[in-house]
């Protein structure tokens, strides 16, 4: 049995302990916002939060999250301290993505949003060098200038 909390809901699943968290989220729980990209933790499309820390779920065995709190893109707004009161269904990072028209195809963006929201929780006023070294998610469309603009809009002075 795997026991953990995901998006505030306790889960007890009869699954193999080595199953990647990504497939538990998508196939066992039916939450498809977290995407499969590369399968080797390089692209970041599968990024989720484990106890608030960004984790690449495609290489995270479910046994390693036993008893932990997991947040996916579907639960980000409900657990984010920065949830936007004028759009309660969105976290602040999600709203910034809309405001700055970040996505093109959008495939990688749920992982990018999860990485950025975790990053900003620990570094609320990052430099460009901080952003470059910490946000390593891959966007094949090349929306990096808009990602940076959205992050800067959320930074506190």
C-alpha positions as CSV (number, residue, x, y, z in Angstrom):
1,X,0.0,0.0,0.0
2,X,1.1,3.5,-0.8
3,X,-0.1,6.2,1.7
4,X,0.3,9.9,1.0
5,X,-1.8,13.1,0.7
6,X,-2.3,14.6,-2.8
7,X,-4.0,18.0,-3.2
8,X,-5.2,17.7,0.4
9,X,-6.8,14.3,-0.1
10,X,-5.4,11.2,1.8
11,X,-4.7,8.4,-0.6
12,X,-4.2,4.7,0.2
13,X,-3.4,2.8,-3.0
14,X,-2.5,-0.8,-3.6
15,X,0.3,-0.2,-6.1
16,X,3.9,-1.3,-6.7
17,X,6.3,0.8,-4.5
18,X,8.7,1.4,-7.5
19,X,5.9,2.8,-9.7
20,X,6.9,6.4,-10.7
21,X,4.8,9.0,-9.0
22,X,3.9,10.4,-12.4
23,X,2.1,7.3,-13.4
24,X,0.3,7.1,-10.0
25,X,-0.9,10.7,-10.5
26,X,-2.0,10.1,-14.1
27,X,-3.0,6.5,-14.4
28,X,-4.1,5.6,-10.9
29,X,-5.7,8.9,-9.8
30,X,-6.7,10.3,-13.2
31,X,-5.1,13.7,-12.8
32,X,-3.7,14.5,-16.3
33,X,-2.3,18.0,-15.7
34,X,1.1,16.6,-14.8
35,X,2.7,15.6,-18.1
36,X,5.1,13.0,-19.3
37,X,8.0,14.6,-21.2
38,X,11.3,12.8,-21.3
39,X,11.1,10.1,-18.6
40,X,14.6,11.0,-17.3
41,X,14.0,14.1,-15.2
42,X,15.6,16.4,-17.7
43,X,12.6,18.4,-19.1
44,X,10.5,19.1,-16.0
45,X,7.1,18.6,-17.7
46,X,6.3,16.2,-14.8
47,X,7.2,18.6,-11.9
48,X,5.0,18.4,-8.8
49,X,5.5,19.6,-5.2
50,X,6.4,17.1,-2.5
51,X,6.1,19.0,0.8
52,X,6.4,22.2,-1.1
53,X,9.6,21.3,-3.0
54,X,9.6,20.9,-6.8
55,X,10.2,17.2,-7.7
56,X,10.4,15.6,-11.1
57,X,7.7,12.9,-10.7
58,X,8.8,10.7,-13.6
59,X,11.8,9.4,-11.7
60,X,10.3,9.6,-8.2
61,X,9.2,6.2,-6.9
62,X,6.0,6.3,-5.0
63,X,7.7,4.6,-2.0
64,X,9.8,7.8,-1.6
65,X,6.7,9.9,-1.0
66,X,5.2,7.7,1.7
67,X,3.4,9.9,4.2
68,X,4.2,13.1,2.4
69,X,2.1,15.9,1.0
70,X,2.0,16.1,-2.8
71,X,0.6,19.0,-4.8
72,X,-0.1,18.8,-8.5
73,X,-1.1,21.6,-10.9
74,X,-4.8,20.7,-10.2
75,X,-4.3,21.5,-6.5
76,X,-2.0,24.4,-6.8
77,X,-4.6,27.2,-6.3
78,X,-6.1,25.5,-3.3
79,X,-2.8,25.1,-1.4
80,X,-1.0,28.2,-2.7
81,X,-0.7,31.0,-0.1
82,X,-0.7,33.4,-3.0
83,X,-4.0,32.3,-4.5
84,X,-5.5,35.2,-6.4
85,X,-8.7,36.4,-4.7
86,X,-10.1,37.9,-7.9
87,X,-9.8,34.6,-9.6
88,X,-10.0,32.0,-6.8
89,X,-9.5,29.1,-9.2
90,X,-5.9,30.3,-10.0
91,X,-2.7,30.6,-8.0
92,X,-0.7,33.8,-8.5
93,X,1.8,32.1,-10.8
94,X,-1.1,30.7,-13.0
95,X,-2.6,34.2,-13.3
96,X,0.9,35.7,-14.1
97,X,1.2,33.1,-16.9
98,X,-2.1,34.3,-18.4
99,X,-1.3,38.0,-17.9
100,X,2.0,37.6,-19.7
101,X,0.8,35.2,-22.3
102,X,3.5,32.7,-21.4
103,X,2.3,29.5,-23.1
104,X,2.5,28.7,-26.7
105,X,1.6,25.0,-27.1
106,X,1.3,24.8,-23.3
107,X,2.5,21.2,-22.9
108,X,5.3,22.0,-20.5
109,X,3.6,24.8,-18.7
110,X,2.1,22.8,-15.8
111,X,5.5,21.6,-14.8
112,X,7.0,25.1,-15.4
113,X,4.4,26.7,-13.2
114,X,5.0,24.1,-10.4
115,X,8.8,24.7,-10.6
116,X,8.3,28.5,-10.5
117,X,5.8,28.5,-7.6
118,X,8.2,26.4,-5.5
119,X,11.1,28.5,-6.5
120,X,9.4,31.8,-5.6
121,X,8.3,30.4,-2.2
122,X,12.0,30.2,-1.2
123,X,13.3,33.1,-3.3
124,X,10.6,35.8,-3.6
125,X,12.9,38.3,-5.3
126,X,15.2,36.4,-7.6
127,X,17.9,37.9,-9.8
128,X,18.0,36.9,-13.5
129,X,21.0,34.6,-12.6
130,X,18.8,32.9,-9.9
131,X,16.1,32.3,-12.4
132,X,18.5,30.9,-15.0
133,X,20.1,28.5,-12.5
134,X,17.0,27.4,-10.7
135,X,14.3,27.1,-13.4
136,X,15.7,24.3,-15.6
137,X,12.4,23.2,-17.2
138,X,12.6,22.8,-21.0
139,X,10.1,24.7,-23.2
140,X,10.4,23.6,-26.9
141,X,8.5,26.7,-28.0
142,X,11.1,28.9,-26.4
143,X,8.8,31.0,-24.2
144,X,11.6,31.8,-21.8
145,X,11.5,35.6,-22.1
146,X,7.8,35.5,-21.1
147,X,8.5,33.1,-18.3
148,X,11.1,35.5,-16.9
149,X,8.7,38.4,-17.4
150,X,6.0,36.6,-15.5
151,X,8.4,35.6,-12.7
152,X,9.6,39.2,-12.4
153,X,6.0,40.4,-12.1
154,X,5.6,38.2,-9.1
155,X,8.8,39.1,-7.4
156,X,8.6,41.2,-4.2
157,X,10.8,44.2,-3.8
